[in-house]
């Protein structure tokens, strides 16, 4: 009695010591986790968001530039011209409907021009008093640019709204001077597109570019009447040397915001895109509690498992005996529940009961179940039990002794599944109501498991009480989702 009491005190003392030690460790981990999580999550989230937005914006600008160059090629080839406005309208109107454009202009060196709006309204010099396209901010720079020129935001002559223009020069046939095609984009339309690219409902996207009219180190927002939030976020830009995965936090409107920046690969040289996201959108309205509870819960589970494992080893209790109950009563209870997603019955290990001879098909039948359990959520396969739940026993396999049976099982696992996966499989022979039952307990494998049969490999998963083979395409998709 004294010895048992002493062992009990030792057990309690060790548990308390371990619990205290892990509590201190957990407190430190949770404190660090709480401080660092928001920054780490924000950094990854905003980095991904700016990359996606920059790629989409660059793709949109690239599409506009491609259409602009195509129009120039049509004019250069003399397929359309300012003297044939009907053909010109047929060419430009479909482009207006497909792109984020408010209007398209075609102007030549003599001051002649043709302008068409997205709604089909046309304008020529005859109904535009005092308008000379050569004075517009997109005309002269396009003549000096090899490729597409993107003008700074300015007020459009016809629509009287602020926008930007992409223009490119073309060389008319018959030796005439180079002329210009221009695509107009209203800033409100562009901002609507940017808003749709925002990663969350409350976030803000904005772009800024190098001010080439003055200091080359000076950058300006594309939006002339930017909100205070965007102006504040823009003021935090560290400069061109900043890497795309760095974020900054700032306070605005009583909320904490996170902001990141990404350089635009396409479009105007030196352009950048920024995204500002409220912290509540990143980690939820109850972020601190949710993060703390999640971290505490996960840590508690890991610590409980580690503590149980350590104590079981210290006091001579096998880990497998805790997680793998192989008593006669537990097996009978398992059989009584019948086959399901985690339990399967097979009458024999190798013997074909119809031919009274060992059959490879019998071995493969239960090996499929083992592979399926490893690929799904684990489970238990009982050998020597019929589909109806009757205990027939492995005596029908006619092994010389139990060691021969175990060796045969081990060799089959090594040949058809892989010896390296045997760590996820436990095989026990147990007398149940006077007959031998083979119990195969499978834990879920972190790596995909394929059943080998000669030169062929197959992938199985549990689907209710059966093991189903997946074709290659579905197997790859399942493995990817499973990870």
ABEGO torsion letter per residue (X at the ends): XAAAAAAAAAAAAAAAAAAAAAAAAAAAAAAAAAAAAAAAAAAAAAAAAAAAAAAAAAAAAAAAAAAAAAAAAAAAAGABBAABAAAAAAAAAAAAAABBBABBBBBBAAGBBBBBBAAGBBBBAAABBGBBAAABAAAAAAAABBEBBBBBBBBBAAAGBBBBBBBBBBBBBGGBBBBBBBBBBBAAAAAAAAAAABABAABBBBBBBBBAABBAABBBBABABBBAAAAAAAAABAEAABBAABBBBBBBGGBBBBBBBBBBABEBBGBBBBBBBBAAAAAEAAAAAAAAAAAAAAAAAAAAAAAAAAAAAAAGBBAAAAABBABAAAAAAAAAAEBBAABBBBABAABBAAAGBBBAAAAAAAAAAAAAAAABAEEBBBBGBBAAGBBAEAAAAGBABAAAAAAAAAAAAAAAAEAAAAAABBBBBBBBGGBBBBBBBBBBBABBBBBBBEABBBBBBBBEABBBBBBAAAAAAAAAAAX
